[in-house]
């Protein structure tokens, strides 16, 4: 029996502007005091749901590739995980059409709105990893979250970053993004793809 193969896209939702940046009551001083990494990695609004995000992706695919592209991706497209707190999502799609979904995400410049009255919020959809299994995507999300904590600690000048590096590097240095000299690698901005995926290796069935 032929098994349908999928790709899982790990996506970070970045915010170049704060939600109330246009308000005159917002203090620029408090905004600039935040570490540079924190200013971009903001929590997403609770109104953003997996269903709303999936619908926005389908609309963007329709806009870029027409009915033909939408027909290719609509049956397999599914938002398997969405965390508004960390602005992280895992999107499942067909292996043959995952680049269409990736392209649609690259052209999304605003969060989807659940009402016409809500103002559009600028954002950037950053695909940081493609994987053949959801487990690999989850591991990458955890690794990047830990690395982001360490980097934020370093940028804020907090001395506790050294202790966090030692704590995280005990079980698995590679899983935390720690190099051999004990320094955390900067992995927050790179796109990664499984080498096994490109070699068309059979993966364990995730039940999807």
C-alpha positions as CSV (number, residue, x, y, z in Angstrom):
1,X,0.0,0.0,0.0
2,X,1.3,3.4,-0.9
3,X,1.6,5.8,2.0
4,X,1.0,9.5,1.5
5,X,4.1,11.4,2.5
6,X,4.0,14.8,4.2
7,X,6.2,17.6,5.1
8,X,6.1,19.5,8.4
9,X,7.0,23.2,8.3
10,X,8.2,24.7,11.5
11,X,7.2,28.4,11.3
12,X,8.1,31.4,13.5
13,X,5.8,34.4,13.4
14,X,7.9,37.5,13.8
15,X,6.6,41.0,14.5
16,X,8.6,43.9,13.1
17,X,6.2,46.3,14.9
18,X,4.4,46.1,18.2
19,X,0.7,45.8,18.3
20,X,0.2,49.3,19.6
21,X,3.2,50.9,17.8
22,X,0.8,53.4,16.2
23,X,-0.5,54.6,19.5
24,X,0.9,57.8,20.8
25,X,0.6,56.6,24.4
26,X,3.2,53.9,23.9
27,X,6.6,54.8,25.3
28,X,9.5,54.3,22.8
29,X,12.0,54.1,25.7
30,X,10.5,51.0,27.2
31,X,10.3,49.4,23.8
32,X,14.0,50.0,23.0
33,X,15.0,48.7,26.4
34,X,13.9,45.2,25.4
35,X,16.5,42.9,23.8
36,X,16.5,42.9,20.1
37,X,15.5,39.3,19.8
38,X,12.5,39.8,22.1
39,X,11.2,42.8,20.1
40,X,10.7,40.5,17.1
41,X,9.6,37.3,18.9
42,X,6.4,38.6,20.5
43,X,3.4,36.6,21.6
44,X,0.6,36.3,19.1
45,X,-3.0,37.4,19.9
46,X,-5.2,34.7,21.3
47,X,-7.7,35.3,18.4
48,X,-5.2,33.6,16.1
49,X,-6.4,30.0,15.9
50,X,-5.1,27.0,13.8
51,X,-8.3,27.2,11.7
52,X,-7.8,30.9,11.0
53,X,-4.1,30.4,10.1
54,X,-4.9,27.5,7.8
55,X,-7.6,29.6,6.0
56,X,-5.2,32.5,5.6
57,X,-2.6,30.2,4.0
58,X,-5.2,28.8,1.6
59,X,-6.2,32.3,0.6
60,X,-2.6,33.2,0.0
61,X,-2.1,30.1,-2.1
62,X,-5.2,31.0,-4.1
63,X,-3.8,34.5,-4.7
64,X,-0.4,33.3,-5.8
65,X,-1.1,30.1,-7.7
66,X,-4.8,30.3,-8.5
67,X,-7.4,27.5,-8.3
68,X,-4.9,24.9,-9.5
69,X,-2.5,25.6,-6.6
70,X,-5.3,25.6,-4.1
71,X,-6.5,22.3,-5.3
72,X,-3.1,20.8,-4.9
73,X,-2.5,21.8,-1.3
74,X,-6.0,22.1,0.2
75,X,-6.6,18.4,0.9
76,X,-3.4,17.9,2.9
77,X,-2.9,21.4,4.5
78,X,-3.3,21.3,8.2
79,X,-2.0,23.4,11.1
80,X,-1.0,20.6,13.6
81,X,0.4,22.9,16.3
82,X,0.0,26.6,17.1
83,X,1.3,28.4,20.2
84,X,0.3,32.0,20.6
85,X,2.6,32.4,23.5
86,X,5.8,31.5,21.5
87,X,4.4,32.5,18.1
88,X,5.3,29.0,16.7
89,X,3.4,26.8,14.4
90,X,3.9,23.4,12.8
91,X,2.1,23.1,9.4
92,X,1.6,19.8,7.6
93,X,1.3,19.6,3.9
94,X,1.9,17.2,1.0
95,X,5.6,16.5,0.3
96,X,5.2,17.3,-3.4
97,X,3.5,20.7,-2.8
98,X,5.3,21.9,0.4
99,X,7.2,24.6,-1.6
100,X,3.9,26.1,-2.7
101,X,2.9,26.4,1.0
102,X,6.4,27.8,1.8
103,X,6.0,30.4,-0.9
104,X,2.6,31.4,0.3
105,X,4.0,31.9,3.9
106,X,6.8,34.0,2.5
107,X,4.3,36.4,1.0
108,X,2.1,36.7,4.0
109,X,2.7,40.2,5.5
110,X,-0.2,40.5,8.0
111,X,-1.9,38.2,10.5
112,X,-5.3,36.9,9.4
113,X,-8.2,38.8,11.0
114,X,-11.2,37.2,12.6
115,X,-13.3,40.3,12.0
116,X,-13.3,43.1,9.5
117,X,-13.1,45.7,12.2
118,X,-9.8,44.4,13.6
119,X,-6.8,46.4,12.3
120,X,-4.2,44.4,10.3
121,X,-1.0,43.5,12.2
122,X,2.2,43.3,10.2
123,X,4.1,40.1,10.6
124,X,6.7,37.9,8.9
125,X,6.2,34.1,8.5
126,X,9.7,32.6,8.9
127,X,10.0,28.9,7.9
128,X,13.0,27.6,10.0
129,X,12.8,23.9,9.2
130,X,11.2,21.3,7.0
131,X,10.9,17.8,8.2
132,X,9.4,14.5,7.2
133,X,8.1,13.7,10.7
134,X,6.3,15.9,13.2
135,X,8.7,14.6,15.9
136,X,11.7,16.3,14.2
137,X,9.8,19.5,13.9
138,X,8.9,19.4,17.6
139,X,12.6,18.8,18.6
140,X,13.7,21.7,16.5
141,X,11.1,24.0,18.1
142,X,12.4,23.0,21.6
143,X,16.0,23.5,20.5
144,X,15.4,26.9,19.1
145,X,13.3,28.0,22.1
146,X,16.2,27.1,24.4
147,X,18.7,28.9,22.2
148,X,16.5,32.0,22.1
149,X,16.5,32.1,25.9
150,X,20.3,31.9,26.0
151,X,20.7,34.6,23.4
152,X,18.2,36.9,25.1
153,X,20.1,36.4,28.4
154,X,23.4,37.4,26.7
155,X,21.9,40.4,25.0
156,X,20.4,41.6,28.3
157,X,23.7,41.2,30.1
158,X,22.3,38.6,32.6
159,X,25.1,36.5,34.1
160,X,22.7,33.6,34.6
161,X,23.2,32.7,30.9
162,X,26.4,30.7,31.8
163,X,24.4,28.6,34.3
164,X,21.7,28.0,31.7
165,X,24.3,26.8,29.2
166,X,25.6,24.3,31.7
167,X,22.1,23.1,32.6
168,X,21.0,22.7,29.0
169,X,24.2,21.1,27.8
170,X,24.1,18.2,30.3
171,X,21.7,15.9,28.5
172,X,22.5,16.8,24.9
173,X,24.6,19.7,23.8
174,X,23.5,19.5,20.2
175,X,19.8,19.7,21.1
176,X,20.4,23.0,22.8
177,X,22.6,24.5,20.2
178,X,25.8,24.6,22.3
179,X,29.1,24.3,20.5
180,X,32.2,22.5,21.7
181,X,33.7,25.6,23.3
182,X,30.7,26.0,25.6
183,X,29.1,28.9,23.7
184,X,25.6,28.8,22.4
185,X,25.4,28.8,18.6
186,X,23.2,31.4,17.0
187,X,20.6,29.3,15.2
188,X,17.7,31.7,15.4
189,X,17.8,32.8,11.9
190,X,18.7,29.8,9.7
191,X,16.6,27.6,7.6
192,X,17.2,23.9,8.1
193,X,16.0,20.8,6.2
194,X,16.5,17.2,7.1
195,X,19.1,15.5,4.9
196,X,17.1,12.3,5.1
197,X,14.1,14.0,3.7
198,X,15.9,14.9,0.5
199,X,17.3,11.4,0.2
200,X,13.7,10.0,0.2
201,X,14.2,7.8,3.2
202,X,11.2,6.0,4.6
203,X,10.0,7.5,7.9
204,X,8.0,6.0,10.7
205,X,4.3,6.6,10.3
206,X,3.1,9.4,12.6
207,X,-0.5,8.4,12.2
208,X,-1.3,11.3,9.9
